[in-house]
């Protein structure tokens, strides 16, 4: 430093700068420096609202319900009215006012008696059929019981014949009726 005058001048300037910096008070360093163009790149209020709207499930659900309600209302208001239903009057011969009450009672009784007679006849027919089936089953059981007794007797005869009590009996000896 003693032999180089430009280096000495530079050192003096640096010392002056250091002294000036120490005299300044301490301040927090800004995180970001604002530019003039920041407002250009900032989203519009409408864009910010739309972004917040699409990010919320509750708002989307409410909007869907509102749209559905509006569609139902528009559909109800624009749908044409249904055509009126025309009921033809009953013929005069069938109306209850022209037929006396005694005739109506008589017709009802006749219809009930006819229905009862048909039901009775159907029951009698079913009973006859069941009795016939029961008789057939009884006959088959009697035949089976007789066959069973026959085979039981034949087996007893063979057992007695095969025992030590006497000479053997031929196999067909018990098969005779």
C-alpha positions as CSV (number, residue, x, y, z in Angstrom):
1,X,0.0,0.0,0.0
2,X,2.9,2.4,0.7
3,X,4.4,1.9,-2.8
4,X,1.1,1.9,-4.8
5,X,-0.7,5.3,-4.8
6,X,-3.8,4.2,-6.7
7,X,-4.3,1.3,-4.3
8,X,-4.0,3.7,-1.3
9,X,-6.7,6.0,-2.9
10,X,-9.0,3.0,-3.3
11,X,-8.5,2.0,0.3
12,X,-9.3,5.5,1.5
13,X,-12.5,5.5,-0.6
14,X,-13.5,2.2,0.9
15,X,-12.9,3.4,4.4
16,X,-15.0,6.5,3.8
17,X,-17.8,4.3,2.4
18,X,-17.5,2.0,5.4
19,X,-17.7,5.0,7.8
20,X,-20.8,6.3,6.0
21,X,-22.5,2.9,6.2
22,X,-21.9,2.7,9.9
23,X,-23.6,6.0,10.5
24,X,-26.8,4.9,8.8
25,X,-29.5,3.4,11.1
26,X,-30.5,-0.3,10.6
27,X,-33.6,-1.0,8.5
28,X,-35.3,-4.2,7.4
29,X,-34.5,-5.2,3.9
30,X,-37.6,-5.2,1.6
31,X,-38.7,-8.7,0.5
32,X,-39.6,-7.6,-3.0
33,X,-39.1,-4.5,-4.9
34,X,-42.3,-3.2,-6.5
35,X,-42.2,-2.6,-10.2
36,X,-44.4,-0.4,-12.3
37,X,-45.5,-3.4,-14.4
38,X,-46.9,-5.3,-11.3
39,X,-50.4,-3.9,-11.8
40,X,-50.4,-5.1,-15.4
41,X,-49.8,-8.8,-14.4
42,X,-52.2,-8.7,-11.4
43,X,-55.4,-10.6,-12.2
44,X,-58.6,-8.6,-12.5
45,X,-61.2,-8.7,-9.7
46,X,-63.5,-10.8,-11.9
47,X,-60.7,-13.3,-12.6
48,X,-59.9,-13.5,-8.8
49,X,-63.6,-14.0,-8.0
50,X,-63.9,-16.8,-10.6
51,X,-60.8,-18.6,-9.3
52,X,-62.2,-18.4,-5.7
53,X,-65.6,-19.6,-6.9
54,X,-64.3,-22.7,-8.8
55,X,-62.1,-23.6,-5.8
56,X,-65.1,-23.8,-3.4
57,X,-67.2,-27.0,-3.4
58,X,-70.0,-25.3,-1.4
59,X,-70.4,-22.5,-3.9
60,X,-70.4,-25.0,-6.8
61,X,-73.1,-27.0,-5.1
62,X,-75.2,-24.0,-4.5
63,X,-74.8,-22.8,-8.1
64,X,-75.8,-26.3,-9.4
65,X,-78.9,-26.3,-7.2
66,X,-79.9,-22.8,-8.4
67,X,-79.5,-23.8,-12.0
68,X,-81.6,-26.9,-11.5
69,X,-84.3,-24.9,-9.8
70,X,-84.3,-22.4,-12.7
71,X,-84.5,-25.2,-15.3
72,X,-87.5,-26.8,-13.5
73,X,-89.2,-23.4,-13.2
74,X,-88.7,-22.6,-16.9
75,X,-89.9,-26.1,-17.9
76,X,-93.0,-25.8,-15.8
77,X,-93.8,-22.3,-17.2
78,X,-93.2,-23.2,-20.9
79,X,-94.9,-26.6,-21.0
80,X,-98.3,-26.6,-22.7
81,X,-101.3,-27.4,-20.5
82,X,-102.7,-30.9,-20.8
83,X,-105.8,-31.5,-22.9
84,X,-109.0,-31.6,-20.8
85,X,-110.4,-35.1,-20.3
86,X,-113.9,-35.5,-21.6
87,X,-116.1,-38.1,-19.9
88,X,-118.9,-39.4,-21.9
89,X,-122.2,-39.6,-20.1
90,X,-123.4,-43.1,-19.2
91,X,-126.3,-44.5,-21.3
92,X,-129.7,-43.9,-19.9
93,X,-130.5,-47.6,-19.7
94,X,-127.7,-48.4,-17.3
95,X,-127.9,-45.5,-14.8
96,X,-129.1,-46.4,-11.4
97,X,-131.8,-43.7,-11.5
98,X,-133.8,-45.5,-14.2
99,X,-133.5,-49.0,-12.5
100,X,-135.5,-49.6,-9.4
101,X,-133.7,-50.6,-6.3
102,X,-135.6,-53.9,-6.0
103,X,-134.3,-55.0,-9.4
104,X,-130.7,-54.1,-8.4
105,X,-131.1,-56.2,-5.2
106,X,-132.6,-59.1,-7.2
107,X,-129.7,-59.0,-9.7
108,X,-127.1,-59.0,-6.9
109,X,-128.8,-61.9,-5.2
110,X,-128.9,-63.9,-8.4
111,X,-125.2,-63.2,-9.2
112,X,-124.3,-64.2,-5.6
113,X,-126.3,-67.4,-5.8
114,X,-124.8,-68.3,-9.1
115,X,-121.3,-67.8,-7.8
116,X,-122.0,-69.9,-4.7
117,X,-123.4,-72.7,-6.9
118,X,-120.3,-72.7,-9.1
119,X,-118.0,-72.7,-6.1
120,X,-120.0,-75.5,-4.5
121,X,-119.9,-77.6,-7.6
122,X,-116.1,-77.1,-7.9
123,X,-115.6,-78.2,-4.3
124,X,-117.7,-81.3,-4.8
125,X,-115.6,-82.2,-7.9
126,X,-112.4,-81.7,-6.0
127,X,-113.6,-83.8,-3.1
128,X,-114.6,-86.6,-5.4
129,X,-111.2,-86.5,-7.1
130,X,-109.3,-86.5,-3.7
131,X,-111.4,-89.5,-2.5
132,X,-110.6,-91.4,-5.7
133,X,-106.9,-90.7,-5.3
134,X,-107.1,-91.8,-1.6
135,X,-108.8,-95.1,-2.6
136,X,-106.1,-95.8,-5.1
137,X,-103.4,-95.1,-2.6
138,X,-105.1,-97.3,0.0
139,X,-105.3,-100.2,-2.6
140,X,-101.6,-99.8,-3.4
141,X,-100.8,-99.9,0.4
142,X,-102.9,-103.1,0.9
143,X,-101.1,-104.8,-2.0
144,X,-97.7,-103.7,-0.6
145,X,-98.7,-105.0,2.9
146,X,-99.8,-108.4,1.5
147,X,-96.5,-108.7,-0.5
148,X,-94.6,-107.8,2.7
149,X,-96.4,-110.5,4.7
150,X,-95.7,-113.0,1.9
151,X,-92.0,-112.3,1.9
152,X,-91.9,-112.3,5.7
153,X,-93.4,-115.8,5.8
154,X,-91.1,-117.0,3.0
155,X,-88.1,-115.7,4.9
156,X,-89.2,-117.4,8.2
157,X,-89.7,-120.7,6.3
158,X,-86.2,-120.5,4.9
159,X,-84.7,-119.6,8.2
160,X,-86.3,-122.6,9.8
161,X,-85.3,-124.8,6.9
162,X,-81.7,-123.7,7.1
163,X,-81.5,-124.3,10.9
164,X,-80.4,-127.6,12.4
165,X,-83.9,-128.8,12.9
166,X,-84.4,-130.7,9.7
167,X,-83.5,-131.3,6.1
168,X,-82.9,-128.2,3.9
169,X,-86.0,-126.9,2.0
170,X,-85.6,-126.0,-1.7
171,X,-85.5,-122.2,-2.5
172,X,-88.8,-122.2,-4.3
173,X,-90.7,-123.9,-1.5
174,X,-91.8,-120.7,0.2
175,X,-92.7,-119.0,-3.1
176,X,-96.0,-121.0,-3.5
177,X,-99.2,-119.3,-2.7
